[in-house]
Amino acid sequence: MKILIMTLHYPPFFEGGYELNCKVVAEELIKRGHKVFILTNKKEIIEKEENIFRILYEYNPLDNGSLKKRYYQLIWTYLSRKNYFITLNLAKQLKPDVAYIWQLSNMTMLPLIALQKLNIPVVFHLGDYWLSCSKKYFVFEKNPLKRIYRKIITGVNNFNFLDLRHLLVISNALKKEYIRLGFDEKNITIIPRGILSSMIIDLSKINQNKPNGQINLLYAGRVVKQKGIDVAINAVNYLINTMGFKNLRLDIIGKGDSKYKEELNNLVNSLQLQNYVSFINQIPREILLEYYSGYDALLFPSVWEEPFGNTIIESMARGLPVIASEVGGVSEIITSGENGILIPPNDFMKIAEAINTLINDHDFRLELKYNAIKTIKEKFTQEIVCNQIENYLFKTNNSYK
């Protein structure tokens, strides 16, 4: 098949696991003999990129109601039409059998209308709430003047005009949210994310030693408020100042919201945890995978409805025990007490208690490690996931013939 993947960002430009996973799936489809094209955000052109078109325009909306915001919206009115013709002309040239949409937030829906005009099957890969947010933007605005204004800016007169028959979501939690917002259940299929089998640690290489001396904890991911990193810091404070731990360290690896990072730094300073908490800039994924073996637990203290959890399956694949908030799709990966530990969101004491249990119960810790790897091998390898994606794309393409 010829597959046109459309996404807001594509590595080496990325914000998080969404884009990295897109690249992994694209490369796996290429290995299977498919011709894959990438249509993505207009960034600096990278030399020797075969079949990657970085030519779409992105709109970064301003939150305030200033005249400056209105000015940029008018510019976006023009650029969104350009995205329509860019997509239309490229699709005419490439003649893909199917369009595989990963992320189009900040790009409007006009490129999708261009694909539909050419009768190209459209499949959505939904790893977050971007499409539901787009629907809210159009459908749930009660002010009739604002609705007209938004239609003018985006060029989309009716959200229901979009072909939404082929929606892939990465968790049942995400499926429920899309159904709640009016998307048709019969059009939604669950296919989770996966990790390459080559990234799964060999059982013989699992660290079976008891923590001796320093206890190393890890948070890895976007540094944004909904990830609950402040809850993890408060858990470290509780372990040190209430439970008497002294040989403990939390590394926070990732990039994100500078304002929230400043809040975290202030929290660390106010609790006098400078010797126990470190902030580390984003690390390439392949290097981070090797880092996991140097830690005793991954903390995933998210406080929002996580669609899935890339860091969770990566850690489990590397034999690193996971302590995670029971939110969204996380409980579809972790069975608490079997292959990880689930705790209520926003509860730093429960995180501290889980860390204490994990550190002091050697047999329990090993059981979590082995069961985590078993779970990944049985459910979350990229090969298993890509089989499902490939079959779905074939089925969708054939339904249009």
BAVEXFI-841318 format. One record per residue (C-alpha): residue number from 1; residue in three letters; z, x negated, y negated. Coordinates in pm, 1 decimal. Layout:
<recs>
NUM; ALA; Z; X; Y;
...
</recs>
This chain:
<recs>
1; MET; 0.0; 0.0; 0.0;
2; LYS; -35.6; -86.9; -365.1;
3; ILE; 303.6; -28.4; -526.9;
4; LEU; 364.7; -26.1; -901.9;
5; ILE; 733.4; -90.1; -977.5;
6; MET; 849.0; 7.4; -1327.0;
7; THR; 1181.9; -117.0; -1459.3;
8; LEU; 1350.4; -179.2; -1793.3;
9; HIS; 1432.7; -541.5; -1709.5;
10; TYR; 1316.6; -776.3; -1435.9;
11; PRO; 1462.4; -1119.4; -1352.9;
12; PRO; 1507.1; -1372.1; -1495.3;
13; PHE; 1599.1; -1112.5; -1760.1;
14; PHE; 1874.8; -885.3; -1631.3;
15; GLU; 2201.8; -713.0; -1719.1;
16; GLY; 2354.2; -674.2; -1372.7;
17; GLY; 2296.4; -608.0; -1005.8;
18; TYR; 2042.4; -331.7; -1069.4;
19; GLU; 1764.1; -567.5; -1175.5;
20; LEU; 1853.0; -834.5; -920.6;
21; ASN; 1832.6; -576.7; -643.5;
22; CYS; 1497.0; -459.0; -775.4;
23; LYS; 1359.7; -810.4; -733.9;
24; VAL; 1499.1; -841.7; -380.4;
25; VAL; 1333.8; -513.0; -277.6;
26; ALA; 1004.9; -611.6; -443.4;
27; GLU; 999.5; -944.3; -259.8;
28; GLU; 1083.0; -777.1; 70.9;
29; LEU; 796.2; -529.4; 26.1;
30; ILE; 560.5; -820.0; -49.7;
31; LYS; 673.3; -994.2; 271.3;
32; ARG; 576.7; -680.4; 460.0;
33; GLY; 221.2; -706.4; 332.9;
34; HIS; 226.4; -464.2; 40.8;
35; LYS; 62.6; -543.6; -292.2;
36; VAL; 342.2; -510.3; -547.5;
37; PHE; 298.5; -502.9; -925.6;
38; ILE; 584.3; -509.4; -1178.0;
39; LEU; 556.9; -331.2; -1513.7;
40; THR; 854.8; -410.1; -1732.8;
41; ASN; 1002.1; -479.0; -2075.0;
42; LYS; 814.1; -684.6; -2330.6;
43; LYS; 986.4; -1023.9; -2315.8;
44; GLU; 876.6; -1382.7; -2353.5;
45; ILE; 582.6; -1441.1; -2122.0;
46; ILE; 669.7; -1660.8; -1825.9;
47; GLU; 395.6; -1887.3; -1695.5;
48; LYS; 251.3; -1839.9; -1348.0;
49; GLU; 390.4; -1489.1; -1289.1;
50; GLU; 155.8; -1319.5; -1049.3;
51; ASN; 131.8; -940.2; -1078.0;
52; ILE; 420.3; -912.9; -1329.1;
53; PHE; 333.4; -739.3; -1656.0;
54; ARG; 600.7; -779.2; -1927.5;
55; ILE; 426.6; -554.9; -2180.2;
56; LEU; 634.7; -238.6; -2235.5;
57; TYR; 836.1; -176.8; -2551.2;
58; GLU; 1209.2; -103.9; -2544.3;
59; TYR; 1401.4; 102.4; -2797.8;
60; ASN; 1759.6; -2.6; -2880.9;
61; PRO; 1913.1; 306.1; -3046.1;
62; LEU; 2173.5; 279.0; -3320.2;
63; ASP; 2487.6; 489.0; -3277.8;
64; ASN; 2538.0; 583.9; -3639.4;
65; GLY; 2346.8; 846.3; -3836.4;
66; SER; 2219.7; 609.4; -4104.0;
67; LEU; 1876.6; 604.3; -4262.4;
68; LYS; 1821.6; 276.4; -4081.1;
69; LYS; 1858.1; 462.3; -3751.7;
70; ARG; 1598.5; 720.0; -3861.1;
71; TYR; 1364.7; 440.8; -3964.5;
72; TYR; 1382.1; 278.4; -3620.8;
73; GLN; 1337.2; 614.7; -3452.8;
74; LEU; 1010.3; 660.1; -3639.0;
75; ILE; 900.5; 315.2; -3523.4;
76; TRP; 994.9; 417.9; -3171.5;
77; THR; 784.4; 731.6; -3205.3;
78; TYR; 486.9; 500.0; -3241.4;
79; LEU; 592.5; 248.5; -2976.0;
80; SER; 666.0; 515.1; -2715.7;
81; ARG; 304.5; 633.0; -2751.0;
82; LYS; 194.2; 273.3; -2702.9;
83; ASN; 394.9; 264.3; -2377.4;
84; TYR; 205.3; 573.3; -2266.0;
85; PHE; -133.7; 408.3; -2314.6;
86; ILE; -15.1; 73.6; -2173.9;
87; THR; 93.1; 248.3; -1854.9;
88; LEU; -216.2; 467.8; -1840.8;
89; ASN; -459.7; 177.2; -1881.4;
90; LEU; -277.6; -55.1; -1640.4;
91; ALA; -252.4; 217.3; -1374.7;
92; LYS; -625.9; 287.7; -1410.8;
93; GLN; -690.6; -82.8; -1358.0;
94; LEU; -451.4; -137.0; -1064.6;
95; LYS; -498.0; 200.9; -892.8;
96; PRO; -155.1; 197.7; -718.7;
97; ASP; -90.3; 422.4; -421.3;
98; VAL; 258.0; 497.9; -548.8;
99; ALA; 469.5; 429.5; -859.4;
100; TYR; 827.3; 323.6; -782.5;
101; ILE; 1049.2; 383.1; -1087.1;
102; TRP; 1373.0; 183.7; -1110.0;
103; GLN; 1489.3; 207.7; -1470.2;
104; LEU; 1323.9; 346.5; -1781.4;
105; SER; 1618.0; 409.5; -2012.3;
106; ASN; 1528.8; 321.0; -2373.0;
107; MET; 1159.6; 369.8; -2293.0;
108; THR; 1126.6; 753.6; -2291.8;
109; MET; 940.7; 951.3; -2027.1;
110; LEU; 587.2; 907.6; -2159.6;
111; PRO; 490.2; 636.2; -1907.2;
112; LEU; 576.1; 882.7; -1629.0;
113; ILE; 349.9; 1146.1; -1782.7;
114; ALA; 71.5; 886.8; -1789.5;
115; LEU; 116.5; 829.2; -1415.0;
116; GLN; 119.1; 1200.6; -1343.5;
117; LYS; -202.2; 1242.7; -1542.5;
118; LEU; -366.5; 1005.2; -1292.0;
119; ASN; -211.0; 1196.0; -998.3;
120; ILE; -18.0; 888.2; -885.5;
121; PRO; 286.5; 974.5; -670.4;
122; VAL; 611.1; 891.7; -851.2;
123; VAL; 929.2; 790.5; -665.6;
124; PHE; 1254.5; 733.6; -854.4;
125; HIS; 1506.5; 473.2; -736.5;
126; LEU; 1829.5; 586.8; -902.2;
127; GLY; 2113.0; 336.4; -903.4;
128; ASP; 2293.5; 491.5; -1198.4;
129; TYR; 2285.8; 793.2; -1428.3;
130; TRP; 1992.2; 703.7; -1654.2;
131; LEU; 1766.5; 991.9; -1548.7;
132; SER; 2049.3; 1245.2; -1574.6;
133; CYS; 2132.2; 1111.1; -1922.1;
134; SER; 1767.7; 1158.5; -2018.5;
135; LYS; 1785.3; 1518.5; -1901.7;
136; LYS; 2103.2; 1576.0; -2104.6;
137; TYR; 1924.6; 1436.7; -2409.0;
138; PHE; 1649.6; 1698.5; -2377.3;
139; VAL; 1801.6; 1999.8; -2207.3;
140; PHE; 2161.9; 2025.1; -2321.8;
141; GLU; 2109.6; 1986.2; -2696.8;
142; LYS; 2203.4; 2324.8; -2846.6;
143; ASN; 2080.5; 2256.2; -3197.6;
144; PRO; 1714.8; 2380.5; -3203.0;
145; LEU; 1618.3; 2149.3; -3490.8;
146; LYS; 1752.6; 1844.3; -3307.1;
147; ARG; 1564.6; 1950.2; -2994.2;
148; ILE; 1239.4; 1969.3; -3189.0;
149; TYR; 1311.9; 1633.3; -3353.0;
150; ARG; 1377.0; 1469.5; -3015.8;
151; LYS; 1054.8; 1610.5; -2875.4;
152; ILE; 864.4; 1459.2; -3165.8;
153; ILE; 1026.9; 1118.8; -3121.6;
154; THR; 988.3; 1098.8; -2744.4;
155; GLY; 661.5; 1284.3; -2706.9;
156; VAL; 802.3; 1492.1; -2422.1;
157; ASN; 788.7; 1865.5; -2486.0;
158; ASN; 960.8; 1974.9; -2168.1;
159; PHE; 1171.5; 1767.7; -1927.5;
160; ASN; 1077.6; 2005.3; -1646.9;
161; PHE; 719.5; 1889.2; -1683.8;
162; LEU; 817.8; 1570.9; -1498.9;
163; ASP; 752.3; 1547.2; -1126.3;
164; LEU; 1105.1; 1511.1; -987.1;
165; ARG; 1033.6; 1580.9; -621.6;
166; HIS; 1102.2; 1226.3; -500.2;
167; LEU; 1446.3; 1097.4; -595.0;
168; LEU; 1617.7; 814.8; -408.3;
169; VAL; 1987.0; 769.8; -491.3;
170; ILE; 2212.8; 490.9; -367.0;
171; SER; 2518.6; 698.3; -275.0;
172; ASN; 2633.4; 1048.9; -196.5;
173; ALA; 2855.5; 1037.1; -507.1;
174; LEU; 2547.6; 982.8; -720.8;
175; LYS; 2363.3; 1260.5; -538.1;
176; LYS; 2644.2; 1506.2; -613.2;
177; GLU; 2632.9; 1419.3; -983.5;
178; TYR; 2256.5; 1473.7; -1004.2;
179; ILE; 2290.2; 1807.5; -824.3;
180; ARG; 2568.1; 1906.8; -1066.1;
181; LEU; 2329.0; 1842.6; -1354.1;
182; GLY; 2063.7; 2070.5; -1211.3;
183; PHE; 1844.9; 1840.4; -1001.9;
184; ASP; 1719.9; 2005.5; -681.9;
185; GLU; 1917.2; 1890.4; -377.0;
186; LYS; 1615.2; 1912.3; -147.4;
187; ASN; 1438.7; 1646.6; -358.1;
188; ILE; 1719.9; 1389.7; -328.1;
189; THR; 1745.7; 1129.5; -49.7;
190; ILE; 2024.8; 874.0; -10.4;
191; ILE; 1926.4; 512.3; 54.8;
192; PRO; 2204.3; 261.7; -25.2;
193; ARG; 2163.2; -90.0; -155.5;
194; GLY; 2156.8; -382.7; 82.2;
195; ILE; 2202.8; -755.6; 107.5;
196; LEU; 1974.8; -1004.0; 280.2;
197; SER; 2087.5; -1093.3; 632.3;
198; SER; 2056.8; -1459.4; 540.4;
199; MET; 2344.5; -1409.8; 292.3;
200; ILE; 2587.7; -1286.8; 558.6;
201; ILE; 2832.8; -1559.1; 658.2;
202; ASP; 2850.4; -1665.8; 1021.4;
203; LEU; 3170.7; -1543.6; 1185.9;
204; SER; 3252.8; -1898.5; 1294.8;
205; LYS; 3260.0; -2007.2; 929.4;
206; ILE; 3510.8; -1748.3; 807.7;
207; ASN; 3813.4; -1902.0; 642.3;
208; GLN; 4096.4; -1818.7; 883.4;
209; ASN; 4362.9; -2023.4; 708.4;
210; LYS; 4664.5; -1866.5; 546.9;
211; PRO; 4672.2; -1898.5; 167.6;
212; ASN; 4851.9; -2224.6; 106.5;
213; GLY; 4960.8; -2310.4; -243.5;
214; GLN; 4725.2; -2154.2; -496.1;
215; ILE; 4625.5; -1787.7; -451.4;
216; ASN; 4277.4; -1735.8; -596.3;
217; LEU; 4163.7; -1390.5; -707.8;
218; LEU; 3815.8; -1301.7; -830.5;
219; TYR; 3650.2; -1042.6; -1049.4;
220; ALA; 3269.6; -1078.3; -1067.8;
221; GLY; 3038.9; -845.7; -1258.9;
222; ARG; 2971.9; -705.7; -1602.2;
223; VAL; 3255.2; -750.2; -1849.6;
224; VAL; 3264.6; -394.2; -1983.2;
225; LYS; 3547.8; -145.4; -2029.3;
226; GLN; 3452.0; 88.1; -1745.6;
227; LYS; 3500.2; -196.9; -1497.8;
228; GLY; 3877.3; -190.3; -1558.5;
229; ILE; 3926.1; -566.3; -1587.5;
230; ASP; 4231.7; -506.9; -1807.3;
231; VAL; 4390.2; -327.9; -1509.2;
232; ALA; 4340.4; -640.2; -1297.3;
233; ILE; 4500.6; -856.4; -1566.6;
234; ASN; 4801.6; -624.3; -1578.9;
235; ALA; 4825.7; -650.7; -1200.3;
236; VAL; 4838.7; -1030.7; -1230.4;
237; ASN; 5112.7; -995.4; -1490.6;
238; TYR; 5309.7; -768.8; -1255.2;
239; LEU; 5272.9; -1014.5; -967.1;
240; ILE; 5395.6; -1304.0; -1179.1;
241; ASN; 5668.8; -1147.6; -1389.7;
242; THR; 5798.3; -877.0; -1154.3;
243; MET; 5717.5; -988.5; -801.5;
244; GLY; 5783.0; -1357.7; -864.1;
245; PHE; 5440.7; -1507.6; -787.0;
246; LYS; 5370.8; -1835.5; -967.9;
247; ASN; 5089.2; -1996.1; -769.1;
248; LEU; 4825.7; -1738.3; -859.8;
249; ARG; 4499.4; -1739.2; -1054.2;
250; LEU; 4239.7; -1477.6; -1152.2;
251; ASP; 3886.7; -1586.8; -1240.3;
252; ILE; 3675.3; -1335.0; -1433.6;
253; ILE; 3306.1; -1420.7; -1388.7;
254; GLY; 3034.9; -1241.1; -1582.7;
255; LYS; 2893.7; -1146.7; -1920.6;
256; GLY; 2898.2; -825.0; -2116.2;
257; ASP; 3062.0; -657.4; -2414.2;
258; SER; 3191.6; -921.0; -2658.2;
259; LYS; 3434.0; -673.1; -2817.4;
260; TYR; 3589.9; -585.9; -2481.4;
261; LYS; 3607.3; -953.3; -2385.9;
262; GLU; 3798.0; -1017.0; -2708.7;
263; GLU; 4038.4; -736.7; -2612.5;
264; LEU; 4088.7; -900.2; -2273.2;
265; ASN; 4155.5; -1237.7; -2432.6;
266; ASN; 4412.7; -1077.8; -2662.4;
267; LEU; 4576.1; -911.1; -2362.1;
268; VAL; 4596.0; -1241.7; -2175.8;
269; ASN; 4749.7; -1410.8; -2478.3;
270; SER; 4999.5; -1131.0; -2542.6;
271; LEU; 5116.1; -1146.9; -2179.2;
272; GLN; 5119.3; -1530.0; -2190.2;
273; LEU; 4885.9; -1552.8; -1891.5;
274; GLN; 4664.9; -1831.8; -2027.9;
275; ASN; 4752.2; -2049.7; -1726.7;
276; TYR; 4674.4; -1773.2; -1479.3;
277; VAL; 4355.2; -1603.5; -1604.2;
278; SER; 4020.4; -1772.9; -1673.3;
279; PHE; 3694.2; -1637.5; -1816.0;
280; ILE; 3377.3; -1789.4; -1671.0;
281; ASN; 3023.2; -1720.5; -1790.4;
282; GLN; 2771.4; -1553.4; -1561.4;
283; ILE; 2679.1; -1761.0; -1255.8;
284; PRO; 2344.7; -1736.4; -1072.6;
285; ARG; 2373.0; -1503.7; -775.7;
286; GLU; 2292.0; -1766.5; -512.8;
287; ILE; 2567.5; -1992.3; -646.8;
288; LEU; 2816.2; -1705.8; -677.2;
289; LEU; 2764.9; -1623.1; -308.5;
290; GLU; 2887.9; -1971.4; -222.4;
291; TYR; 3185.6; -1930.9; -457.9;
292; TYR; 3321.2; -1631.3; -267.4;
293; SER; 3460.7; -1846.7; 15.1;
294; GLY; 3693.4; -2021.0; -230.7;
295; TYR; 3885.0; -1699.8; -309.1;
296; ASP; 4147.1; -1494.5; -129.1;
297; ALA; 4044.5; -1149.6; -259.6;
298; LEU; 3787.8; -975.9; -477.6;
299; LEU; 3928.2; -727.6; -727.7;
300; PHE; 3702.9; -431.8; -813.1;
301; PRO; 3926.5; -226.0; -1045.8;
302; SER; 3658.9; 7.7; -1184.1;
303; VAL; 3779.3; 309.1; -1382.8;
304; TRP; 3454.3; 509.7; -1388.7;
305; GLU; 3251.0; 682.4; -1119.7;
306; GLU; 3079.0; 377.2; -975.2;
307; PRO; 2743.3; 473.0; -820.4;
308; PHE; 2781.2; 196.6; -559.6;
309; GLY; 2910.2; -162.3; -596.4;
310; ASN; 2681.8; -463.8; -545.0;
311; THR; 2966.5; -712.0; -575.0;
312; ILE; 3153.9; -529.0; -301.8;
313; ILE; 2884.1; -566.8; -36.6;
314; GLU; 2820.6; -928.2; -140.6;
315; SER; 3189.2; -1012.5; -100.6;
316; MET; 3215.3; -830.4; 230.9;
317; ALA; 2907.9; -1015.6; 357.5;
318; ARG; 3077.6; -1345.8; 272.6;
319; GLY; 3404.4; -1255.7; 445.2;
320; LEU; 3601.1; -1205.8; 122.5;
321; PRO; 3853.0; -915.8; 138.5;
322; VAL; 3797.7; -649.5; -126.5;
323; ILE; 4058.3; -448.8; -318.7;
324; ALA; 3872.1; -172.4; -501.2;
325; SER; 3931.4; 147.6; -697.2;
326; GLU; 3853.9; 461.9; -500.8;
327; VAL; 3586.3; 589.2; -737.8;
328; GLY; 3231.5; 716.9; -696.4;
329; GLY; 3036.1; 558.6; -414.5;
330; VAL; 3292.0; 286.0; -339.1;
331; SER; 3458.2; 489.4; -63.6;
332; GLU; 3117.0; 519.5; 106.1;
333; ILE; 3130.8; 142.9; 161.2;
334; ILE; 3501.0; 78.3; 216.9;
335; THR; 3727.0; 250.3; 468.1;
336; SER; 4071.0; 162.7; 338.9;
337; GLY; 4278.5; -46.7; 575.7;
338; GLU; 3977.5; -109.6; 799.7;
339; ASN; 3721.7; -319.3; 607.3;
340; GLY; 3889.6; -334.1; 266.4;
341; ILE; 4163.5; -175.2; 56.3;
342; LEU; 4117.0; 124.4; -175.2;
343; ILE; 4360.3; 195.1; -457.0;
344; PRO; 4377.3; 469.2; -723.2;
345; PRO; 4194.3; 379.8; -1045.4;
346; ASN; 4400.3; 256.2; -1340.7;
347; ASP; 4697.7; 163.7; -1119.7;
348; PHE; 4781.1; -204.5; -1165.7;
349; MET; 5097.5; -177.5; -951.8;
350; LYS; 4892.8; -59.3; -651.9;
351; ILE; 4655.3; -352.7; -700.8;
352; ALA; 4952.3; -591.1; -709.2;
353; GLU; 5100.4; -436.1; -394.6;
354; ALA; 4766.0; -461.7; -215.2;
355; ILE; 4733.9; -830.1; -309.4;
356; ASN; 5088.1; -892.5; -184.4;
357; THR; 5010.4; -722.9; 149.2;
358; LEU; 4683.5; -909.3; 186.4;
359; ILE; 4840.4; -1248.2; 120.0;
360; ASN; 5140.4; -1201.3; 347.2;
361; ASP; 4978.4; -1027.1; 646.1;
362; HIS; 4753.1; -1290.5; 806.0;
363; ASP; 4629.6; -1072.5; 1095.0;
364; PHE; 4550.2; -781.1; 862.6;
365; ARG; 4352.7; -1007.9; 632.3;
366; LEU; 4143.3; -1143.6; 919.1;
367; GLU; 4083.1; -792.4; 1051.9;
368; LEU; 3947.1; -686.6; 711.9;
369; LYS; 3714.5; -987.2; 701.5;
370; TYR; 3563.7; -929.9; 1045.8;
371; ASN; 3526.7; -553.8; 997.1;
372; ALA; 3367.4; -606.3; 654.9;
373; ILE; 3097.4; -828.8; 800.9;
374; LYS; 3041.8; -580.4; 1084.1;
375; THR; 2998.0; -298.8; 829.6;
376; ILE; 2738.6; -494.3; 631.4;
377; LYS; 2541.4; -584.9; 945.0;
378; GLU; 2536.1; -224.9; 1066.5;
379; LYS; 2467.5; -40.5; 740.4;
380; PHE; 2387.4; -256.3; 441.3;
381; THR; 2137.2; -528.8; 524.0;
382; GLN; 1833.2; -539.8; 300.2;
383; GLU; 1613.3; -518.2; 609.0;
384; ILE; 1768.8; -186.1; 714.5;
385; VAL; 1752.2; -51.2; 359.8;
386; CYS; 1393.0; -165.0; 303.4;
387; ASN; 1282.8; 3.5; 625.5;
388; GLN; 1402.9; 331.6; 477.7;
389; ILE; 1240.5; 263.6; 138.9;
390; GLU; 910.3; 161.7; 294.5;
391; ASN; 900.3; 472.4; 515.9;
392; TYR; 979.2; 694.1; 218.1;
393; LEU; 701.7; 539.6; 6.1;
394; PHE; 453.2; 581.2; 292.1;
395; LYS; 556.6; 943.8; 337.5;
396; THR; 526.7; 1018.9; -35.0;
397; ASN; 185.3; 856.4; -61.9;
398; ASN; 55.2; 1045.9; 240.5;
399; SER; 179.2; 1376.1; 97.6;
400; TYR; -60.8; 1332.2; -195.8;
401; LYS; -369.6; 1277.0; 20.7;
</recs>
